[in-house]
Amino acid sequence: AQQHAVPAPRAEDGDPRFAQQADDLDTRAADQEDPEVPEAPEVQEVSTAPVAEARQSTGPAAPAYDDAEREAVLKVMRERRDIRNGFRSDPIPHEVLLRVLEAAHTAPSVGHSQPWDFVVIRSAETRAAMQDLAQRQREAYAKSLPKGRAKQFKELKIEAILETPVNIVVTADPTRGGRHTLGRHTQPQMAPYSAALAVENLWLAARAEGLGVGWVSFFDEREMVRALGLPDHLEVIAYLCVGYVDEFPDEPELMQAGWSKRRPLSWVVHEETYGRRALPGEEPHDLLGETVAQIRPLDAKALGEAWERQKRMTKPAGALGMLEIISAQLSGLSRQCPPPIPEPAAVAIFAGDHGVHAQGVTPWPQEVTAQMVANFLGGGAVCNAFAGQVGAEVCVVDVGVASELPATPGLLPRKIRAGTSDMTTGPAMTREEAKQAIEVGIETARDLVAAGNKALLTGEMGIANTTASAALISVFTGTDPAEVTGRGTGINDETLARKTEVVRRAIELHRPDPADPIGVLAAVGGFEHAAMVGLLLGGASLRTPVILDGVSAGAAALVARAIAPEVLAACIAGHRSAEPGHVAALNKLGLRPLVDLDLRLGEGTGALLALPLVQSTARAMHEVATFDSAGVTEK
């Protein structure tokens, strides 16, 4: 198979203790806002007729706007904001509101169905009733959040129902136009999509008039329909708070609050097929290569400031031991001293099955993988309990489970294939499949960081995955399989001997070259290992700390390091597993674990236990006084 080139690592002139590091990928496109309104172009029926040759042009094309006009249109789009704060009580003149509603009414709609209606609410009594409904849903949502997120959410203002002189309810009538509305034959959801375009038109026109708009989505739709006395067949698309404001913020309020980040345009534009990313005028770019190229060393200036601050803090130098090293690492990673506190955090649990299970390496049946995924999603696993305690989000990703999993809230369906092949009879996966699984991990890192998470944790689930982990570790450390193959889920001596021999046979069959990390991964790895490799690379490219779990995460880190050595500067070893291979992996990586409790569960449990330690060392950099500021005499 053709090997994909990976950019060579760059040398770093900073602190030798952090010889590898990652660079910042700006996740904000300066003047865009988190899109709560679906951006849907006007949809036309697709013709089944053969494509005719392009009509020969006979004259000039329709004129475009001049530069000033075009800039005015783009300016109002860039400066539109979802406003929650700073509304004024000034009344909205009728002629202004009329222009805004006329703009909304000129929106495109599928089949020219115009399914929208606008209910203008000024009554204080009605607005108070609506605020009560929104408050109840806010409280319900807050209870559903992990503690780290709930703490953030508590500080957010989500509505301005009473502070604005006008509220507008935008509805969609799915029956308008009759049964045969053009464009809705195969796409019945086009009525609400069309109404959403009316919302966008309204919003842009309001911005041009100096009016702020805040979209309130904390409602039970049917409850609102009843409270407002709307016809039962209508769908509520938006509840908008409209009024004059003191100012329009330079960036979205949710970005200012650290709730989320802007995804770059280059992440979301695909040429011809999904995944073939390219901006107009550019060649398609390779996601893995692009990610590796964005990994940079730790920032030497921030590192130096962190060490100096540690010396001035009211404690003996070195008294916090390894935590002082972690705090400096976080500073260099973020390019800030003190560093951001890594909260909220999310553990990504990648799940996949293994063909090598057929070799009898574990007594557990393969269907347990799917059953445990259901357990994660139901909140009944150890990782759920630990995540609940430390306030982290649990994100479950099906990257290769053998059975089909039902669509469930919290499950990301990213299956490459229904389990790997048996590594003792052939490669576990193709090279392309390995790369696809790595890209799943990169995309997961991007999604979680763009959603506002400031730390990523590795987790995995896959019956027989410690066999693949042992094979990967043996290859990258040059250690005999007998020294790195462990008991996994608690197998007996006979099964351990069989498992060790299986690892040895697989390595002898493939003779994988550690200088070709993707080739090694394809030969003896698992889909969840590959996805964790991507999570590490993606996190490092976004300058976000990644806390490693146990032996499978250690195996993935060895692969990631072989691809991009500087990835290690973003990695923190959460714990040391009871699996012997994990010790070999950590030694090769040069990482010291924060926790050593003989854990061997996986699921991200060890990383979750380490999370409060990482957060605490960052908090200490913010809150512990210096000798000067506290008036404490130094020795």
LONUDREN-940500 format. One line per field, with one value per residue (C-alpha): residue in one letter; x, y, z. Coordinates in Angstrom, 2 decimals. Each point is the difference from the previous one (the first is absolute). Layout:
N
martor <- [a ...]
east <- [X ...]
north <- [Y ...]
up <- [Z ...]
//
This chain:
635
martor <- [a q q h a v p a p r a e d g d p r f a q q a d d l d t r a a d q e d p e v p e a p e v q e v s t a p v a e a r q s t g p a a p a y d d a e r e a v l k v m r e r r d i r n g f r s d p i p h e v l l r v l e a a h t a p s v g h s q p w d f v v i r s a e t r a a m q d l a q r q r e a y a k s l p k g r a k q f k e l k i e a i l e t p v n i v v t a d p t r g g r h t l g r h t q p q m a p y s a a l a v e n l w l a a r a e g l g v g w v s f f d e r e m v r a l g l p d h l e v i a y l c v g y v d e f p d e p e l m q a g w s k r r p l s w v v h e e t y g r r a l p g e e p h d l l g e t v a q i r p l d a k a l g e a w e r q k r m t k p a g a l g m l e i i s a q l s g l s r q c p p p i p e p a a v a i f a g d h g v h a q g v t p w p q e v t a q m v a n f l g g g a v c n a f a g q v g a e v c v v d v g v a s e l p a t p g l l p r k i r a g t s d m t t g p a m t r e e a k q a i e v g i e t a r d l v a a g n k a l l t g e m g i a n t t a s a a l i s v f t g t d p a e v t g r g t g i n d e t l a r k t e v v r r a i e l h r p d p a d p i g v l a a v g g f e h a a m v g l l l g g a s l r t p v i l d g v s a g a a a l v a r a i a p e v l a a c i a g h r s a e p g h v a a l n k l g l r p l v d l d l r l g e g t g a l l a l p l v q s t a r a m h e v a t f d s a g v t e k]
east <- [0.00 1.19 1.34 -1.35 2.66 -0.08 1.72 3.28 0.08 1.59 2.77 -0.83 2.20 -1.94 0.16 1.49 -2.51 -2.64 1.71 -3.24 -3.07 -2.99 -1.07 -3.17 -2.66 -2.24 -3.51 -1.65 -0.86 0.17 -3.40 -2.33 -2.49 -1.00 -2.64 -3.21 -1.88 0.47 1.59 -2.01 0.10 -3.15 -0.70 -1.18 -1.34 2.80 -0.68 0.38 0.47 3.44 2.28 0.02 2.99 0.44 -1.88 2.28 0.15 -1.18 0.57 1.35 -0.95 -2.40 1.77 1.42 -0.21 2.75 2.71 -1.72 -3.32 1.61 1.94 -3.18 -1.70 3.00 0.40 -3.52 0.61 3.31 -1.39 -3.25 0.00 -2.20 -0.57 -0.82 1.42 -0.20 -3.53 -1.61 -3.64 -0.28 -3.16 0.35 -1.75 -2.68 1.67 3.27 -1.70 -1.94 3.23 1.44 -3.10 -0.11 3.60 -0.90 -2.97 2.25 1.98 0.41 -2.25 -0.24 -2.66 -0.69 -2.13 0.65 -0.88 0.79 -2.11 1.21 -1.73 1.04 -0.20 0.13 -2.19 1.91 -2.29 0.67 3.73 0.04 -1.77 2.55 2.89 -1.43 -0.09 3.59 1.22 -1.42 1.78 3.22 -0.10 -0.68 2.93 2.34 -0.75 0.99 3.47 3.28 1.17 2.72 -2.49 -2.72 2.37 0.56 -3.68 -0.98 1.77 -1.70 -3.00 -2.24 -2.89 -1.14 -3.74 -0.98 2.81 -1.08 -3.05 -0.91 0.08 -0.66 -1.05 0.82 -2.04 -0.07 -3.17 0.85 -3.43 0.30 -0.06 -1.91 1.05 2.00 2.17 2.93 3.20 -1.58 -0.75 3.11 1.00 -2.99 2.21 0.41 -2.76 1.97 3.21 -1.63 -1.33 3.53 1.12 -2.64 1.55 3.39 -1.43 -1.73 3.22 2.10 -2.57 -0.21 3.79 -0.15 -2.57 2.19 -2.29 1.34 -1.61 0.26 -1.25 -1.48 -0.09 -0.71 -3.59 -2.11 -1.54 -3.41 -0.15 0.63 -2.63 -2.58 1.07 -0.20 -3.20 1.60 -1.66 1.17 1.35 2.55 3.64 1.85 3.27 1.30 -0.83 1.85 0.64 0.36 1.11 2.58 3.30 2.86 2.49 0.59 2.89 3.00 -0.44 -2.88 -0.91 0.46 3.55 0.67 -1.20 2.24 -3.01 1.04 2.39 -0.42 0.83 2.24 -1.49 2.69 -1.47 -3.41 0.52 0.23 0.82 -2.21 -0.16 -0.28 3.40 1.87 0.57 1.01 -0.80 -0.77 3.22 1.96 1.01 -1.74 1.97 0.75 -1.57 2.75 2.79 -1.69 -0.42 3.61 1.23 -1.85 1.71 2.64 2.35 -0.88 0.33 3.37 -1.02 -3.05 2.07 2.55 -2.71 -1.54 3.26 0.58 -3.49 0.49 3.07 -1.96 -3.08 -0.41 1.44 3.45 1.44 -0.89 -2.48 -2.73 2.29 -1.24 -2.99 2.36 1.22 -3.59 -0.85 2.98 -1.02 -3.53 1.47 2.23 -2.86 -2.43 2.66 -1.33 1.21 -1.92 -1.61 -3.76 -1.59 -0.78 -3.71 -2.43 1.49 -1.25 1.01 -0.31 -0.67 0.76 -1.56 1.00 0.22 2.94 0.31 2.75 -2.74 -0.45 3.37 -1.38 1.99 -2.83 -2.93 -2.29 -2.34 0.33 -3.55 1.06 1.50 -3.42 -1.60 2.52 -0.57 -3.67 1.05 2.10 -2.90 -2.34 2.34 0.62 3.74 2.93 1.08 -3.41 0.30 3.53 -0.97 -2.96 2.25 2.63 -2.48 1.11 -2.12 -0.07 0.10 -0.40 1.21 -0.76 3.06 -0.21 -2.47 -0.88 -3.75 -2.27 -0.75 -3.33 0.00 0.24 0.59 3.69 1.18 2.08 -0.37 3.40 0.39 2.82 -0.85 -1.70 3.17 3.56 1.25 1.99 3.57 1.39 -1.26 0.39 0.05 -2.50 -1.12 1.05 2.28 -2.85 -2.26 2.68 0.26 -3.80 -0.13 2.77 -2.06 -3.02 2.13 1.18 -3.58 -1.09 2.70 -1.08 -3.65 0.64 2.38 -2.27 -2.80 2.02 1.84 3.42 1.32 -0.43 0.24 0.52 -2.32 -0.64 -2.12 0.66 0.11 3.51 1.49 2.83 1.30 0.32 1.47 2.68 0.90 0.33 2.08 2.27 0.69 0.66 2.05 1.84 -1.07 -0.75 -3.75 0.31 1.06 -2.82 -2.97 -2.22 -3.10 -2.38 -3.39 1.56 0.77 1.58 3.53 -1.02 -1.81 2.89 2.43 -2.30 -0.39 3.77 0.53 -2.69 1.82 3.28 -1.52 -1.58 3.27 1.93 -2.59 0.04 3.47 -1.30 2.46 -0.23 1.24 -3.35 -2.45 -3.16 1.19 0.52 -3.43 -1.61 1.77 -0.63 -2.04 -3.67 -2.42 -0.21 3.80 0.06 -2.74 1.92 3.06 -2.14 -1.34 3.57 1.10 -3.16 0.28 3.66 -0.75 -2.60 2.39 -2.37 1.30 -0.80 -0.01 0.90 -1.71 1.54 1.78 -2.03 0.51 3.71 0.11 -1.79 2.42 2.93 -1.57 -0.79 3.55 1.40 -2.17 0.68 2.48 -1.10 -3.43 1.40 0.04 -3.81 -0.09 -0.34 0.15 -3.06 0.96 2.13 -1.96 0.57 0.65 3.77 -0.07 -1.06 3.20 2.04 -2.03 0.32 3.73 0.42 -2.14 1.82 -3.27 -0.53 -3.48 -1.96 -1.86 1.18 -2.83 0.34 -2.96 -0.61 -3.51 0.38 -3.03 2.03 -0.32 3.62 0.03 -3.18 1.56 3.01 -2.09 -0.47 3.77 0.63 -2.71 1.30 3.52 -1.32 -2.26 2.96 1.81 -2.97 -0.84 3.11 1.57 3.62 2.40 -0.14 -3.79 -0.59 2.72 1.68 3.75 2.07 2.86]
north <- [0.00 3.52 1.74 3.44 2.58 1.54 3.37 -0.31 1.29 3.34 0.64 2.07 2.49 0.14 -1.98 -3.49 -1.53 0.86 -0.79 -0.72 2.22 1.13 3.30 1.92 -0.43 3.05 -1.38 3.37 1.58 3.53 1.38 -2.94 -1.16 -3.44 -0.95 -0.75 0.57 -2.84 1.47 -1.56 1.35 0.14 -3.58 -0.96 -3.28 -2.10 -0.89 -3.61 1.04 -0.43 2.95 2.20 1.88 3.42 2.70 2.19 3.49 2.71 3.11 1.32 -1.70 1.65 2.83 -0.51 2.60 2.56 -0.27 2.24 -1.78 -3.44 1.05 1.29 -3.37 -1.91 2.43 -0.60 -3.75 0.25 2.28 -1.84 -1.16 -2.15 2.52 -0.77 3.01 3.77 0.45 3.44 0.81 2.38 -0.73 -1.31 2.30 -1.71 0.85 -1.62 -3.19 -0.08 0.14 -2.86 -2.15 0.81 -1.19 -3.23 -0.49 0.26 -3.09 -2.87 -3.00 -3.41 -0.01 3.65 -1.43 2.90 -2.20 2.61 2.15 2.65 0.49 3.38 0.09 3.20 -0.93 -0.04 -2.73 -2.29 0.64 -0.84 -3.28 -0.80 0.79 -2.40 -2.76 0.76 0.03 -3.45 -1.39 1.73 -1.75 -3.35 0.48 1.04 -3.24 -2.02 1.56 -1.35 2.04 1.76 1.15 0.78 2.40 1.82 -0.02 1.54 3.20 0.25 2.16 -1.89 2.38 3.61 -0.56 2.71 2.41 0.37 2.00 -2.47 -3.80 -1.76 -3.63 -1.46 -3.05 -2.44 -1.45 -3.42 -0.15 3.28 -0.44 -3.23 -3.57 0.54 2.95 0.16 -1.25 -1.75 -3.35 -1.67 2.75 0.69 1.87 2.82 2.03 0.61 0.42 2.70 1.74 -0.05 2.00 2.58 0.19 0.72 2.74 1.55 -0.13 1.67 2.73 0.62 0.42 2.51 1.97 -0.09 -2.54 -2.89 -3.44 -2.84 -3.48 -1.84 -3.76 -1.04 -0.99 -3.10 0.66 -1.53 1.79 3.31 -0.74 -0.53 3.03 2.31 -1.51 -0.91 -2.47 -3.51 -0.73 2.83 -0.60 2.64 0.79 2.88 2.23 3.27 2.85 3.27 3.43 2.73 -0.75 1.94 -1.70 -2.98 -2.09 -0.62 -3.75 -2.29 0.08 -3.76 0.33 2.84 -2.23 -2.88 -2.23 -0.81 0.95 0.80 -2.84 1.18 0.01 -2.43 -2.67 0.04 0.43 -3.24 -0.33 -2.45 -2.59 0.25 -0.04 1.41 3.38 2.92 3.69 1.44 0.45 -2.39 -3.61 -2.51 -0.44 -3.12 0.23 -1.99 1.90 3.33 -0.91 -1.11 3.17 2.08 -1.65 2.29 -0.03 1.39 3.76 0.71 3.43 -1.35 -2.89 2.41 2.13 -3.11 -1.09 3.52 0.14 -3.36 1.41 3.01 -1.89 -0.29 -3.50 -1.55 -0.40 -3.41 -0.73 -0.97 -2.45 -1.23 2.34 2.92 -1.62 -0.50 3.64 1.14 -2.38 1.45 3.51 -0.88 -1.78 2.90 2.70 1.60 0.28 -0.76 -2.54 -0.36 -2.42 -3.12 0.02 -1.11 -3.30 -2.93 -3.66 -1.53 -3.74 -1.63 -3.44 -2.75 -3.74 -2.21 -2.92 -1.47 -0.81 -3.21 -1.21 -0.47 2.81 0.80 -1.91 3.00 -0.25 2.63 1.28 1.50 2.93 1.07 -0.73 2.22 2.79 -0.14 0.08 3.12 1.70 -1.01 1.46 -3.31 -0.56 0.86 2.70 1.65 0.00 1.43 2.57 1.08 0.47 2.09 1.86 -1.30 -0.75 -3.56 -0.21 -3.51 -0.64 -3.18 -0.29 -3.76 -1.93 -3.34 0.34 2.78 2.47 1.80 3.78 1.26 3.48 0.28 -2.56 1.20 -2.51 0.02 -3.69 -0.77 -3.70 -2.55 -1.00 -0.59 -3.15 -2.67 1.31 -3.56 -0.75 3.39 3.75 1.14 2.75 1.59 2.99 2.17 -1.26 0.79 3.51 0.39 -1.02 2.49 2.68 -0.96 0.79 3.30 1.00 -0.99 2.20 2.89 -0.44 -0.19 2.96 2.12 -0.82 1.68 -2.87 0.99 -3.48 -3.32 -3.43 -3.30 -2.94 -3.24 -3.12 -3.15 -3.62 -1.35 3.46 -0.61 -2.63 2.68 2.37 -2.54 -0.48 3.74 0.52 -2.93 1.42 3.59 -0.83 -3.00 -2.02 -3.71 -0.77 -2.00 3.15 2.24 -2.36 0.10 -1.59 2.66 -0.82 -2.50 -3.04 -3.17 -1.26 -2.22 2.81 2.39 -2.40 -0.30 3.78 0.52 -2.53 1.72 3.32 -1.65 -1.72 3.23 1.91 -2.79 -0.09 3.73 1.03 3.58 2.85 2.56 2.62 -0.45 0.64 -0.14 -3.29 -1.40 1.20 -1.62 -3.29 -0.61 2.90 0.63 2.61 1.49 0.23 1.85 2.37 0.74 0.79 2.56 1.42 0.57 1.61 2.09 1.16 0.92 1.97 1.97 0.54 -1.86 -2.35 -3.68 -2.20 -3.59 -2.98 -3.49 -2.54 0.55 3.77 -0.63 -2.12 2.72 2.62 -2.02 0.09 3.71 0.75 -1.90 2.13 3.35 -0.06 3.44 -1.42 -1.05 3.57 -0.09 -3.41 -0.60 -3.57 -0.33 -3.26 -3.14 -3.12 -3.40 -1.26 -0.57 1.48 3.37 0.33 -0.69 2.53 2.75 -0.57 0.25 3.15 1.57 0.73 -0.23 -1.07 2.07 -2.94 -3.56 -2.09 -3.33 0.91 -2.10 0.92 2.42 2.15 3.09 -0.70 0.71 3.19 1.16 -0.52 2.07 2.87 1.82 -0.10 1.69 2.57 0.64 0.78 2.53 1.55 0.31 2.09 2.40 0.15 -0.63 3.27 0.90 0.81 3.67 0.27 -1.89 1.75 -3.31 0.05 -2.26 -2.04]
up <- [0.00 -0.66 3.06 0.87 0.73 3.46 0.55 1.88 3.59 0.75 2.47 3.04 1.80 3.26 3.22 -0.68 2.38 -2.55 -3.25 -1.77 -0.21 -2.01 -1.57 0.09 -2.61 0.16 0.30 -0.42 -3.28 1.23 -0.69 -0.20 2.61 1.15 -2.55 1.80 -3.28 -2.54 -3.08 -2.83 -3.54 -2.06 -1.01 -3.45 -1.28 -1.49 -3.62 -1.09 -3.63 -1.58 0.54 -3.07 -1.25 1.58 -1.88 -2.04 1.51 -2.35 2.06 3.28 3.27 2.41 1.86 3.49 2.74 0.01 2.63 2.55 -0.35 0.25 3.08 1.63 -0.50 1.34 2.89 1.30 -0.17 1.84 2.68 0.71 3.61 2.21 2.78 3.62 1.81 -0.31 -1.35 0.38 0.74 -2.98 -2.02 -3.55 -2.49 -2.05 -3.30 1.19 1.13 -3.26 -2.04 2.05 -0.50 -3.71 -0.29 1.77 -2.32 -3.09 1.08 -2.45 0.56 -1.58 -2.68 0.86 2.81 2.43 3.00 2.65 2.29 2.42 3.37 1.43 3.80 2.03 2.96 3.29 1.26 -2.97 0.15 3.71 -0.73 -2.72 2.32 2.57 -2.61 -1.02 3.59 0.65 -3.05 1.01 3.35 -1.64 -2.40 2.81 1.83 -3.08 -0.25 1.37 2.96 -1.97 -2.60 2.56 1.76 -3.30 -0.89 3.31 -1.03 -3.40 -0.73 -2.41 -0.66 0.10 -0.21 2.49 -0.90 -3.63 -1.13 -2.75 -0.18 -3.30 -0.35 -3.41 -0.96 -2.91 -1.46 -1.51 -1.69 -1.87 -3.72 0.17 -0.52 -3.18 0.96 -2.39 1.61 2.98 -1.63 1.40 2.47 2.26 2.46 -2.50 1.67 3.24 -2.01 -2.10 3.11 1.43 -3.03 0.89 3.46 -1.54 -2.23 3.01 1.98 -2.68 -0.58 3.74 0.18 -2.85 2.04 3.14 1.68 2.02 -0.27 2.49 -0.92 2.99 -0.48 3.59 -0.62 -0.25 -3.39 0.71 3.34 -1.78 -2.65 2.73 2.03 -3.01 -1.34 -3.32 -2.36 0.85 -3.47 0.12 0.86 2.04 -1.75 2.10 2.93 -0.57 2.44 -1.94 1.16 -0.22 1.76 1.56 -2.33 -2.25 1.37 -2.22 0.32 1.01 3.67 0.32 -1.32 2.43 2.83 -1.11 -0.67 -3.56 -2.79 -3.66 -2.38 -2.88 -3.48 -1.16 2.30 -1.64 -3.76 -2.01 -3.70 -1.93 2.81 3.77 1.67 -3.00 1.58 -2.17 -0.10 -3.44 -1.97 2.24 -0.42 2.29 3.18 1.98 3.47 1.69 -1.69 0.72 3.67 0.42 -1.67 2.61 2.97 1.46 2.99 3.40 0.26 1.58 1.31 1.84 1.34 1.44 1.58 1.56 1.60 1.33 1.45 1.67 1.74 1.31 1.23 3.78 0.33 0.01 -3.49 -1.39 2.80 -2.46 -1.72 -3.33 0.08 -0.50 -3.21 -1.15 0.71 -2.07 -2.78 0.00 -0.22 -2.94 -1.71 0.34 -0.48 3.19 3.55 2.06 -2.33 -0.52 2.46 -2.09 0.67 -1.39 -1.15 -2.04 -0.16 -3.47 0.21 -3.35 -0.41 -2.43 -0.31 -0.94 -2.37 2.18 2.52 -2.02 1.30 3.53 1.62 2.45 1.49 -0.46 -3.01 -2.69 0.44 3.33 -1.92 -1.29 3.38 1.78 -2.54 0.95 3.65 -0.58 -1.76 2.82 2.62 1.78 -0.45 2.27 -2.44 0.40 3.79 -0.12 -2.65 2.09 3.01 -1.80 -2.23 -3.40 -3.06 -1.37 -3.80 -1.49 -3.55 -1.96 -2.21 -0.62 2.16 -1.60 0.46 -1.16 2.78 0.17 -0.26 3.57 1.47 0.81 -2.56 -2.96 -2.87 -1.72 -0.85 -2.43 -0.13 2.23 1.88 -1.19 -1.69 1.82 0.17 0.09 -3.51 -1.66 0.73 2.62 -2.39 -3.24 0.04 -1.22 2.80 2.57 -1.37 -0.01 3.67 0.84 -1.71 2.13 3.05 -1.47 -0.78 3.51 1.50 -2.20 0.91 3.74 0.06 -2.21 2.44 2.76 1.67 1.31 0.70 -1.82 1.62 -1.80 0.53 -1.87 -0.03 -1.98 1.08 -0.84 -0.48 2.49 -2.45 -2.67 2.59 0.93 -3.66 -0.60 3.12 -0.84 -3.45 1.10 3.10 -1.42 3.03 -0.14 -0.05 3.22 1.84 -1.21 -0.24 3.09 1.42 -1.30 1.51 2.40 -2.15 1.42 -0.66 -2.91 -1.80 0.71 -1.64 -3.03 -0.17 0.12 -2.78 -2.09 0.34 -0.96 -3.06 -1.22 0.24 -1.73 -2.78 -0.76 1.17 0.37 -0.28 2.84 -2.46 -1.80 2.86 -2.13 -1.46 3.51 1.03 -3.03 0.58 3.71 1.42 0.64 -1.25 3.49 0.19 -3.30 1.12 3.21 -2.12 -1.80 3.25 1.22 -3.25 -0.22 3.60 -0.45 -3.18 1.99 2.93 2.30 2.72 -0.45 3.09 -0.86 1.55 0.17 -2.15 -3.17 0.23 0.56 -3.15 -1.94 1.34 -1.34 -3.47 0.26 1.14 -2.98 -2.30 1.73 2.92 1.19 0.86 3.38 1.28 0.06 1.73 3.74 1.30 2.20 1.66 -0.20 -0.82 1.57 -3.54 -0.45 -3.47 1.36 2.03 -3.13 -1.97 2.60 0.30 -3.76 -0.08 2.93 1.80 3.75 1.13 2.49 1.54 0.71 1.46 -1.88 -2.21 -3.13 -1.03 -2.90 -0.89 0.85 3.73 0.90 -2.06 1.73 3.44 -1.09 -1.37 3.35 0.58 -3.35 0.64 3.52 -1.13 -2.52 2.64 2.37 -2.59 0.00 3.69 2.09 1.14 -0.62 2.84 -0.98 -0.24 3.27 1.93 0.83 0.63 -2.22 1.37]
//
